[in-house]
Amino acid sequence: MALRKIVLSEDEMPRQWYNILADIKMNPPLGPDGNPVSPDALAPVFPMNLIEQEVSSERWITIPEPVMEVYRIWRPSPLVRAINLEKALDTPARIYFKNEGVSPPGSHKPNTAVPQAYYNKVFGIKRITTETGAGQWGSALSFACSQFGLECKVFMVRISFDQKPYRKTMMGVWGGKCIPSPSMETKAGRDVLAQYPDTPGSLGIAISEAVEAAVSDTTGQTRYSLGSVLNHVMLHQTVIGLEAKNQLAKVGEYPDIIIGCAGGGSNFAGTAFPFVLDKINGKNIEIFPVEPAACPTLTQGPFVYDHGDNAGYTPLLPMHSLGHNFVPAPFHAGGLRYHGMAPTVSQLVNEGLLEAKAVSQLEAYEAGLIFARSEGHIPAPETTHAIAQVVKEARRAKEEGKEKVILFNWSGHGCLDLGAYEKFLAGELTNPIFTEEEKVKAAEAFKNYPRPANLKSR
Ligand SMILES: Cc1ncc(COP(=O)(O)O)c(C=O)c1O
């Protein structure tokens, strides 16, 4: 009988994160003057130890022991052979998923929240501000701050705040303070509200608010933390892929296809990057980041320089973008409602090492139900996008009669997202699309910025 759960002992956990910057070529982030930003320019926003990690090109970076101790609360996470899903789809493919929903807040997000809280603590910071879309990141940072005795303030995108009231409670249980964004607490929030009082909010707006709240603390004891997009976040998430590689090796498997949903890119990158290194070295793997059709950053946004936030506080990042003013339709995968994408993921898509896919909201929920009714676990709305692509690939394997090995990241559970499932079951969920008009309007945001070079890593 095939093994269902492949588990590692705590002794087998990776001791180092994998840094893809050692193996790929990247355009630098640019400051307002059009020149590459210096690490010092970021010092009011992030602690210097994290800035050093952001720009490091060391291939392997040791995970500090206090971080390992907190990781051990839920890591190593199980790699599960989705035998029931395989049966439900009647596919010859062997499907494995990494269950990141076993962490205390229920997703992959604490893999970076914990080291970020730790590095802020050792740098002498007392308070961290952040944004959250789905609420998973705000919960993860609240949890991590509680482990290291830090205060945490979270600007939560208004539409998600209204859709998921219990995420705020969860943050409160861990001592975090959660307010809806846009808010009257910051200039960035007040400006948006003056123009669009009924806005559902966006991650870009919430990031502006959280950055402003951090840099305007004159005591210098507050810093900002980002749950995705940046290099150091992708780095921390590589524990997922490194564990998965080891777990697959235990059963003599290696993936033909790797899939993850992509909002800012972190759970996808964490799963895929340790395998991208193999692909750069000649392995034949298909690697798919999957995004929502209503916010198709990678599949429809060009590779440009753009701001990571709505107000333009962040440096210009080389990434696929729909424009920093873009406010996506209020679909239910709040963590995927982001106009940009991690520069590392964008670079790899741009040079053809990754192939982005987009799925619609209804396709995603249909796949979420197939998964929940076969494997049992209820996936987060973001995760259902990855599952929708897995379903397509498993059916393709059946058509082609091929025994493909599919690895995907099950980025989180949806037990606080039941409002969206309720609507889906009642047939009330819509299928928002990204229109040509939105595309043209969004491109205005970056039309006068410099263009990144087309670099090749192999
Ligand atoms: C469960 C889950 N999956 C995926 C994402 C998308 O983020 P990222 O692309 O950084 O992994 C989020 C973001 O909130 C999330 O909560």
The ligand as a Tripos MOL2 file, in Angstrom:
@<TRIPOS>MOLECULE
LIG
   16    16     1     0     0
SMALL
NO_CHARGES

@<TRIPOS>ATOM
      1 C1         -3.2660   30.6440    2.3500 C.3       1 LIG1
      2 C2         -2.5620   31.6070    1.4670 C.ar      1 LIG1
      3 N1         -1.9960   31.1520    0.3370 N.ar      1 LIG1
      4 C3         -1.3550   31.9800   -0.5050 C.ar      1 LIG1
      5 C4         -1.2720   33.3410   -0.2520 C.ar      1 LIG1
      6 C5         -0.5870   34.2000   -1.2570 C.3       1 LIG1
      7 O1          0.6000   34.7730   -0.8000 O.3       1 LIG1
      8 P1          1.9930   34.3570   -1.4250 P.3       1 LIG1
      9 O2          1.8570   34.4630   -2.8970 O.co2     1 LIG1
     10 O3          2.9570   35.3280   -0.8690 O.co2     1 LIG1
     11 O4          2.2660   32.9650   -0.9800 O.co2     1 LIG1
     12 C6         -1.8280   33.8580    0.9160 C.ar      1 LIG1
     13 C7         -1.7200   35.2890    1.2190 C.2       1 LIG1
     14 O5         -2.3080   35.8270    2.0960 O.2       1 LIG1
     15 C8         -2.4930   32.9710    1.7940 C.ar      1 LIG1
     16 O6         -3.0570   33.4130    2.9180 O.3       1 LIG1
@<TRIPOS>BOND
     1     1     2 1
     2     2     3 ar
     3     2    15 ar
     4     3     4 ar
     5     4     5 ar
     6     5     6 1
     7     5    12 ar
     8     6     7 1
     9     7     8 1
    10     8     9 2
    11     8    10 1
    12     8    11 1
    13    12    13 1
    14    12    15 ar
    15    13    14 2
    16    15    16 1
@<TRIPOS>SUBSTRUCTURE
     1 LIG1         1 GROUP 0 **** ****
